[in-house]
């Protein structure tokens, strides 16, 4: 019988099990969220020409990755709506989580709301903004710049904005952790649809290792004739419920999580 790695946790909302330990920079009003023409050219080259093909090969070779129900994103893109959309997913793989949204939304460009850790690495921290990383702000003035950038990407550039509402990485976790409705205020504010994806894991018998299968669902639309608080709660509940249902497709537990006590 194959041994499973066991991780003990205390708090599903706060515990973090990512291996990398990074001292995050402070994201204040001096942080340049859009980076001007130089970053846009770099994004076209690094993200559009290099990163997407590499991501596709990595996911196929390492995880035998497959996407189920991607057609709903294609159908939305065919409508040529005047805005982008938000995409929510479970946070279970440090490497793959950065790549899968681009595969789901191809050929649409993807930006990802991230912890400041992701732009704080000595070298790679200068590359991640070109790949679409949008770090969360640390003060009110930075929040103004953050919201302006988000509005430009959603309403003008029509990007897909990806959010991991669980916030913390739990590698290979096969359930959906509870998450708040706070991040669902963005699609309510910009009146944009929401899609979600659920990464699941199966045993890969032919080549060994583990297979990832990603299920895509949506669109879910904000309700307009109710309060903002209630609208974002209903969006959150719709996404959470379908993700919990999809997580039932996990058939292999590489890491076992046990609550202390």
C-alpha positions as CSV (number, residue, x, y, z in Angstrom):
1,X,0.0,0.0,0.0
2,X,1.4,3.4,-1.0
3,X,2.2,5.7,1.9
4,X,0.5,9.1,1.9
5,X,2.1,12.3,3.1
6,X,0.1,13.6,6.1
7,X,-0.3,17.3,6.9
8,X,-1.9,18.5,10.1
9,X,-3.8,21.8,10.1
10,X,-5.5,24.0,12.6
11,X,-7.4,26.7,10.5
12,X,-8.8,26.1,7.1
13,X,-9.0,29.8,6.4
14,X,-5.4,30.8,7.5
15,X,-3.0,27.9,7.4
16,X,-0.5,28.0,4.5
17,X,1.5,25.0,3.3
18,X,3.4,26.5,0.3
19,X,7.1,25.5,0.4
20,X,8.5,28.9,-0.6
21,X,9.2,31.3,2.2
22,X,9.4,34.8,0.8
23,X,9.7,38.2,2.6
24,X,7.0,40.2,0.9
25,X,7.6,43.7,-0.3
26,X,5.2,46.4,0.8
27,X,2.8,47.4,-2.0
28,X,2.2,51.1,-1.5
29,X,1.3,54.0,-3.8
30,X,4.7,53.8,-5.5
31,X,4.0,50.4,-7.0
32,X,3.3,50.7,-10.7
33,X,0.4,48.4,-11.5
34,X,0.4,48.9,-15.3
35,X,4.0,49.4,-16.1
36,X,3.5,51.4,-19.3
37,X,4.4,50.4,-22.8
38,X,7.5,48.5,-21.8
39,X,5.6,46.0,-19.7
40,X,3.0,45.6,-22.3
41,X,5.6,44.7,-24.9
42,X,7.3,42.4,-22.4
43,X,3.9,40.8,-21.6
44,X,3.3,40.1,-25.3
45,X,6.7,38.4,-25.7
46,X,7.1,36.6,-22.3
47,X,3.5,35.7,-21.7
48,X,2.0,35.4,-25.2
49,X,4.9,33.9,-27.1
50,X,6.9,32.0,-24.5
51,X,4.9,31.2,-21.4
52,X,1.7,29.8,-22.9
53,X,3.3,27.1,-25.1
54,X,5.6,26.1,-22.2
55,X,2.7,26.0,-19.8
56,X,0.7,23.7,-22.1
57,X,3.7,21.3,-22.5
58,X,4.4,21.3,-18.7
59,X,0.8,20.5,-17.7
60,X,0.5,17.8,-20.3
61,X,3.8,16.1,-19.6
62,X,3.9,16.4,-15.8
63,X,0.1,16.0,-15.0
64,X,-1.5,14.7,-18.2
65,X,-3.8,17.7,-17.8
66,X,-7.3,17.7,-19.2
67,X,-10.0,20.4,-19.1
68,X,-13.6,19.5,-19.0
69,X,-16.3,21.9,-20.2
70,X,-14.0,24.6,-21.6
71,X,-16.6,25.1,-24.3
72,X,-18.6,27.5,-22.0
73,X,-15.6,29.9,-22.0
74,X,-15.4,29.6,-25.8
75,X,-19.1,30.4,-26.1
76,X,-18.7,33.5,-23.9
77,X,-15.7,34.7,-25.9
78,X,-17.6,34.3,-29.2
79,X,-20.2,36.8,-28.0
80,X,-17.5,39.5,-27.9
81,X,-18.9,41.1,-24.8
82,X,-17.8,44.6,-23.9
83,X,-16.1,43.5,-20.7
84,X,-13.8,40.7,-19.4
85,X,-14.8,38.3,-16.7
86,X,-13.7,36.9,-13.4
87,X,-12.5,33.3,-12.9
88,X,-12.3,31.6,-9.5
89,X,-10.4,28.4,-8.7
90,X,-9.3,26.1,-5.9
91,X,-5.7,26.6,-4.8
92,X,-3.9,23.2,-4.6
93,X,-0.8,23.4,-6.8
94,X,1.9,26.1,-6.6
95,X,3.2,25.4,-10.1
96,X,0.1,24.4,-12.0
97,X,-2.2,27.0,-10.5
98,X,-0.2,29.8,-12.2
99,X,-0.7,28.1,-15.6
100,X,-4.1,26.5,-15.8
101,X,-6.2,29.8,-16.1
102,X,-4.3,30.6,-19.3
103,X,-5.2,27.2,-20.7
104,X,-8.8,27.6,-19.8
105,X,-9.2,31.0,-21.3
106,X,-7.0,30.6,-24.4
107,X,-6.6,32.8,-26.4
108,X,-7.8,35.4,-23.9
109,X,-5.1,37.0,-21.8
110,X,-5.3,36.3,-18.0
111,X,-4.3,38.4,-15.1
112,X,-4.2,37.0,-11.5
113,X,-4.8,38.8,-8.2
114,X,-1.9,37.6,-6.0
115,X,-0.3,38.0,-2.7
116,X,2.7,40.5,-2.7
117,X,5.0,37.4,-2.3
118,X,4.6,36.9,-6.0
119,X,6.3,40.2,-7.0
120,X,8.9,40.1,-4.2
121,X,11.3,37.5,-5.5
122,X,14.8,38.9,-6.4
123,X,14.6,38.1,-10.1
124,X,11.4,36.4,-10.9
125,X,9.4,39.1,-9.1
126,X,10.2,41.4,-12.0
127,X,8.8,38.9,-14.5
128,X,5.5,37.9,-12.8
129,X,3.8,41.3,-13.5
130,X,4.5,40.6,-17.2
131,X,2.8,37.3,-16.7
132,X,-0.3,39.1,-15.3
133,X,0.3,39.2,-11.6
134,X,-1.7,41.9,-9.8
135,X,-0.5,42.1,-6.1
136,X,-2.9,43.1,-3.4
137,X,-2.3,46.6,-2.0
138,X,-1.1,47.3,1.5
139,X,-2.6,50.7,2.0
140,X,-5.5,53.0,0.9
141,X,-3.5,54.9,-1.7
142,X,-2.2,51.7,-3.3
143,X,-5.8,50.4,-3.2
144,X,-6.9,53.3,-5.5
145,X,-4.2,52.4,-8.0
146,X,-5.1,48.7,-7.7
147,X,-8.8,49.4,-8.5
148,X,-7.9,51.6,-11.4
149,X,-5.7,48.9,-12.9
150,X,-8.4,46.3,-12.3
151,X,-11.0,48.4,-14.0
152,X,-8.7,49.0,-17.0
153,X,-8.1,45.3,-17.4
154,X,-11.7,44.3,-17.0
155,X,-13.5,47.1,-18.8
156,X,-11.0,48.2,-21.4
157,X,-8.5,45.4,-22.1
158,X,-11.3,42.8,-21.4
159,X,-8.9,40.4,-19.6
160,X,-9.9,37.4,-17.6
161,X,-9.1,38.2,-13.9
162,X,-8.3,35.0,-11.9
163,X,-8.8,34.8,-8.2
164,X,-8.0,32.0,-5.7
165,X,-10.5,32.7,-3.0
166,X,-9.1,30.1,-0.6
167,X,-6.0,32.4,-0.6
168,X,-3.5,29.8,0.8
169,X,-2.0,26.9,-1.1
170,X,-2.8,23.4,0.2
171,X,-0.9,21.1,-2.2
172,X,-3.1,18.3,-3.7
173,X,-6.0,19.0,-1.3
174,X,-9.0,17.1,-2.6
175,X,-11.8,19.1,-0.9
176,X,-12.9,22.8,-1.1
177,X,-12.0,24.9,1.9
178,X,-14.5,27.5,3.1
179,X,-13.8,31.0,1.7
180,X,-15.3,34.4,2.2
181,X,-17.4,36.4,-0.3
182,X,-15.0,39.5,-0.1
183,X,-13.4,38.9,-3.5
184,X,-16.8,38.6,-5.2
185,X,-17.3,42.3,-4.7
186,X,-15.3,42.9,-7.9
187,X,-17.7,41.3,-10.4
188,X,-20.6,42.9,-8.6
189,X,-18.9,46.3,-8.9
190,X,-18.1,45.9,-12.6
191,X,-21.2,43.9,-13.5
192,X,-19.3,41.1,-15.1
193,X,-19.9,37.3,-15.2
194,X,-18.1,34.8,-13.1
195,X,-16.7,31.4,-14.1
196,X,-15.0,28.9,-11.9
197,X,-12.7,25.9,-12.2
198,X,-12.1,23.0,-9.9
199,X,-8.8,21.1,-10.1
200,X,-9.1,17.4,-9.3
201,X,-6.6,14.6,-9.0
202,X,-6.6,11.0,-10.3
203,X,-4.1,8.2,-10.3
204,X,-2.2,8.1,-13.6
205,X,-1.7,4.4,-14.2
206,X,-0.2,4.4,-17.7
207,X,2.7,6.7,-17.0
208,X,2.7,6.7,-13.2
209,X,2.2,9.8,-11.0
210,X,-0.9,11.9,-10.7
211,X,-3.3,13.3,-13.3
212,X,-5.0,16.7,-13.1
213,X,-8.5,17.1,-14.5
214,X,-10.0,20.6,-14.4
215,X,-13.7,21.2,-14.5
216,X,-15.0,24.6,-15.7
217,X,-18.5,26.0,-14.7
218,X,-20.5,29.1,-15.2
219,X,-21.3,31.8,-16.1
220,X,-22.8,33.1,-12.9
221,X,-24.1,36.7,-13.0
222,X,-24.4,39.3,-10.2
223,X,-28.0,40.0,-9.3
224,X,-28.7,43.7,-9.6
225,X,-32.0,44.3,-7.7
226,X,-30.5,43.4,-4.3
227,X,-27.8,44.9,-2.1
228,X,-24.1,44.6,-3.0
229,X,-23.6,42.5,0.2
230,X,-26.3,40.0,-0.8
231,X,-25.3,39.9,-4.4
232,X,-21.7,39.0,-3.7
233,X,-22.8,36.4,-1.1
234,X,-25.0,34.7,-3.7
235,X,-22.2,34.7,-6.2
236,X,-19.9,33.2,-3.7
237,X,-22.4,30.5,-2.7
238,X,-23.0,29.6,-6.4
239,X,-19.3,29.1,-7.0
240,X,-18.6,27.3,-3.7
241,X,-21.5,24.9,-4.2
242,X,-20.5,23.8,-7.7
243,X,-16.8,23.5,-6.7
244,X,-17.7,21.3,-3.8
245,X,-19.8,19.1,-6.2
246,X,-16.9,18.9,-8.7
247,X,-14.4,18.0,-6.0
248,X,-16.3,14.7,-5.7
249,X,-14.5,13.8,-8.9
250,X,-11.2,13.4,-7.0
251,X,-10.2,9.7,-6.9
252,X,-6.6,9.9,-5.6
253,X,-5.3,11.5,-2.4
254,X,-1.6,12.2,-2.6
255,X,-1.6,14.2,0.6
256,X,-3.8,13.6,3.5
257,X,-4.9,16.6,5.6
258,X,-6.0,16.0,9.2
259,X,-7.3,18.6,11.6
260,X,-5.3,18.8,14.9
261,X,-7.2,17.7,17.9
